[in-house]
Amino acid sequence: MAVEARGVGLAGRAGRIGTSAARIDGLPKALGSFAYGSDLWEEGMLYGATVRSPHPSARIRSIDVAPALALPGVRRVLTAADLPARRRYGLEYEDQPVLAEGIVRYAGEPVAVLAADDPEQARAAVAAVRVEYEPLPAVTDMEAALRPDAPAVTEVGNVMRHVRIVHGDPDARADVWVEGYYEVGMQDQAPLGPEAGLAIPAPDGGVDLHVSTQWLHSDRRQIAPCVGLPEEKVRLHCAGVGGAFGAREDVSMHIHACLLALSLGRPVKMVYGREESFFGHVHRHPARIWARTGARRDGTLVSARVRLLLESGAYTSSSSVVLANACTFAAGPYEVPNALIEGTSVYTNNPPTGAMRGFGSVQVCFAHEAQMDKLAAALGMDPLELRLRNAVHTGSVLPTGQTIRGSAPGREVLERCAALPMPPDIPPTDRDRLTLPGGAGNVGRGEHIRRGVGLAFGYKNVAYSYGFDDSCEAAVRLERGIDGPVATIHTAAIEVGQGLHTVLAQIARTELGVDEVVVEQPDTEIGSGGSTSASRQTVMAGGAVATACATVRERLLARVVEALGPDAARGPLRLEDGRVFDGDVPLGGIDHFLDTPVEAREVFHHRPTTPLDERGQGENPHVMFIFGAMRAVVEVDEELGLARVVQLAGVQDVGKALNPRGVEGQIEGGAAQGLGLALLEEIQLRDGRIANASFTDYLLPTILDMPPVVSAVVEDPEPGVPYGAKGVGEGSTIVATAAIAAALRDATGRELNRVPVTPDELAGLAPARTSGGPAPIPDVPGPRAVLDYR
Amino acid sequence: MEVFRPSSLYEALEVRAAHPQAIPIAGGTDLMVELNFGRRRPEAILDVSRLPELQVIGREDGRVTLGAGVTYARIIRELADHPALAQAARTVGSPQIRNRGTVGGNLGTASPAGDSLPVLAVYDAEVVAASTAGTRRIPWREFLVGPKRNALAPDELIVAVEWRQPDGPGSFSKVGTRNAMVIAIAGVSLQLDTAARRIRIALGSVGPTILRAPEAEAFGAGILDESGAWADPRAEVPADALGRFGELAAAAARPIDDIRGTAAYRRHACAVLARRALTWALDDRRLAAG
């Protein structure tokens, strides 16, 4: 049996909500004893590996697996011809082949999978599979994909979806207009833990898959039909997750490992290497955005006109919803009475894109905040003042027609951000040279340094939207333990490193008055937890656990009343410090009433949402919003075009901070990821091929790149959710990139309309990006994904 | 894969003679990357990390001997009187990499992006190579023969690198997009040889191999002559002459566009770094002169 990472509960003993309780997974992770997906092991297991297309677009003429099978230790090679059941899968649309069938649409697409006795044999076998390709013309540019003569990437053409939001009178007259064109490169989630899982065939003909993921039940829904099993025979167990950021929303090795394990009757482990990981998950959508913003002389916004393109790559993944998000947030967190927002998601032969932290709001924030700065300059207004004047609040109507009913403390977020302390301004010549632009490179002694300050403001939805109303189920059991009462929490909600399971334990401690809480590893034995994404699990899993705890408490207190008689209780009964209290009078330990465990199972739903109509309007497209603001201080070596961020000051609207240190960590981590997109992180494509699939050349921020983060939270409770807490995972990511870009513009006086910004651009060696004009409006059957009209 | 683990240089040279296909490995910071990417699958490797003869840092009669197995971490600690080399060592990778990587690895890999190489070029170092037949000293100008190619014979091992202790200030600077742990887009090392009244400058990552910039060197020595700065460190050298020095240094670059940077940026960075390096060298002399 697998000795690692299976069904292991992590326990914690202290900390109610509102405290910075220690992470229940903190010590094992710090000590290196925490088992990640790549640490899985099972007696007799084989190692799976994937044969991938080197071509972005090609016809497969033939596949010869015989040379691979002839190698020592190679047990099986599967191609599309061997698939037992459904041949395509997908997060929203089943458009992605389990293994390429006749055609490959991106470089890196799986063509065959195989299993061997050891990983070295598996790698040798991958090289031995002979695939004969006939290269076809590849579409590797999103605007080129929209030309009438472009080759069709998919069966439905090259338009994935077009969303049009018409609000008020988009032709309304304004005193001042500013215009801009913006580009965002392809960022990678770059989780440190690569894709990993272990599939174990079960005696009942089913399969148990231990896998690092963000959403077990969505994986299972996609796996089961492709392996030809009913869902109940495909049991998923969460393996330790080493970061996700959206990269684990899609299926990677899941179906392949299950197919190999079931066909061989042996456990099969698959772990991607660092290079393969870049092909193993979707990336952030590259974007091109054309914006016109109109305002009155006094700074009041009149109109936002935005045309945008997102590149979906070869398959759909979550592109349909990322596009909807980009469009609904394209005007920024501002009251704009008139808007015309037209967005298109485009198929190309580049690698597929999908979910990544911020989910469409990062790209548009880069554009709408640059527009606000341009407008402030055109009006001669202070950028903060302009934003405060137009910021939405509770009661504001958004471009979708939605009225914000819940908490929307945007102005407070902005004001708090502006008031955070500035970093000391020690002359560059007097400082440790490691803190100068260029860092360890010893490129300067403080000469030609210019400092700049930038501000950005953004917002995003929490949880799923547009009528996709997801839920989370939780089971809570309270029982007698060795040292007192123990609460055990079971959900399918995934801890990806963000601290969710610690927060769930804090909720149980708060609701049940116990210290010891065990959080079981998520699996499909319980109902769906929904995805750990969209900043939703604090609300959703937190809500489910709080509700289940309330039911457990009611049932326990009923026992108390039964034991003591109805007249015994004088005040309200409550649970605290492991004891039952009648008002202030202790009645005895909770243990005392736990001859048998008390259990409850509850499903938590958020308020229902509604889809967008033909004009992009809806009653309630989003359930609630989070706001973030960030101020960046940067220094640029103006000769060398090198930058160092000196300070990031971020404020986030969280409703209620259930674990303040955890929130701080999310703000800092999100800021680092935003810094990466501003200055460093881009998947570079050359004719559809990834040219920098390694951490040598895909550059993540180091500690010399990442400055101190000063942060604060605004706690304005959201009505209708437990403790008024909103999500916390994405707020700072949305605004960090835009804030840093603004600061770089302030330092250099250059336009810098593309991220990541390059040294060439900062040094003035490369001009701003230009466009031949907004992308055309495609001809589509309706506002939904084109695949819906097939 | 066969692994040889000799414990003395002589034993290692015998293995080298008998198995010239065995790839020498010390810290492994280059070779293991190649292995991980599947770019190389050597039949055999020769572990030189346990050879005491390669761990030496020696100083005698103004000459410095640096064993091929000395790590960058040790260079930073023990060769602080060689600021250019110590600065180059500091720009290599992360602390973990600097604890493993060796100067012998830079010489063996002979990449134009090897951080210590421009410094060894301006020290006009000699590479000490040994085989069972004996030891020879390879002058710097003969050592690097092309991109990732050096003058080592198949039966030789790099034992050390030697140079005459420089008399004058020197520096190494490296530009990368990231502030640490980055492969150089451009690197510049400059060394003043006060006794000989010469300037040496070498460029990394901007050509097929490490490039000296003879025109800039001659021009630089000339402007120091004209301004009297060789004799009097306090003498001012005109700013436009320093700028011209940078441009001449950049003119020696033969850069290309690749995923790490553009040719235009590389050339530009060489001009800026060369000008700054000479400026700092003059500042340092001025400071030392009081």
Contacts between the chains, C-beta under 8 A, distances in Angstrom:
chain1	res1	chain2	res2	distance
A	123	B	38	6.9
A	273	B	36	7.3
A	274	B	36	7.7
A	275	B	37	6.5
A	437	B	179	7.4
A	438	B	173	7.9
A	438	B	175	6.7
A	438	B	179	6.5
A	439	B	178	7.6
A	439	B	179	2.7
A	439	B	180	5.0
A	440	B	90	6.1
A	440	B	91	5.4
A	440	B	179	6.5
A	440	B	180	4.3
A	440	B	181	7.8
A	441	B	91	5.6
A	441	B	173	6.2
A	441	B	174	4.3
A	441	B	175	5.9
A	441	B	176	6.0
A	441	B	179	7.4
A	441	B	182	7.6
A	441	B	184	8.0
A	442	B	87	4.8
A	442	B	90	7.2
A	442	B	91	6.7
A	442	B	171	7.0
A	442	B	172	6.5
A	442	B	173	5.0
A	442	B	174	7.0
A	443	B	173	4.7
A	443	B	174	7.1
A	443	B	175	5.8
A	443	B	273	6.4
A	443	B	276	7.4
A	444	B	276	6.8
A	445	B	276	7.7
A	445	B	280	6.4
A	447	B	276	7.0
A	639	B	272	4.9
A	640	B	175	6.2
A	640	B	269	6.1
A	640	B	272	5.6
A	640	B	273	7.8
A	641	B	265	7.4
A	642	B	175	6.9
A	642	B	177	8.0
A	642	B	179	7.8
A	644	B	179	6.0
A	679	B	177	7.5
A	680	B	177	6.1
A	680	B	178	5.9
A	684	B	259	5.1
A	686	B	259	7.9
A	691	B	259	4.8
A	692	B	259	5.2
A	694	B	37	7.4
A	696	B	33	7.3
A	696	B	183	6.5
A	697	B	183	7.6
A	697	B	259	5.9
A	697	B	260	6.7
A	699	B	177	6.0
A	699	B	178	4.7
A	699	B	182	6.7
A	701	B	178	7.4
A	702	B	94	7.9
A	702	B	178	6.3
A	702	B	179	6.5
A	702	B	180	4.6
A	702	B	181	5.3
A	703	B	180	7.5
A	704	B	178	8.0
A	704	B	179	4.1
A	704	B	180	4.1
A	705	B	178	6.0
A	705	B	179	4.8
A	705	B	180	7.3
A	758	B	177	7.6
A	758	B	265	7.9
A	759	B	175	7.5
A	759	B	177	6.3
A	759	B	185	7.8
A	759	B	261	7.3
A	759	B	265	5.8
A	759	B	269	7.9
A	760	B	261	8.0
A	760	B	262	5.8
A	760	B	264	6.9
A	760	B	265	4.8
A	763	B	265	7.1
A	763	B	268	6.6
A	765	B	262	7.6
A	765	B	264	5.5
A	765	B	265	5.8
A	765	B	268	5.9
A	766	B	262	7.6
A	766	B	264	8.0
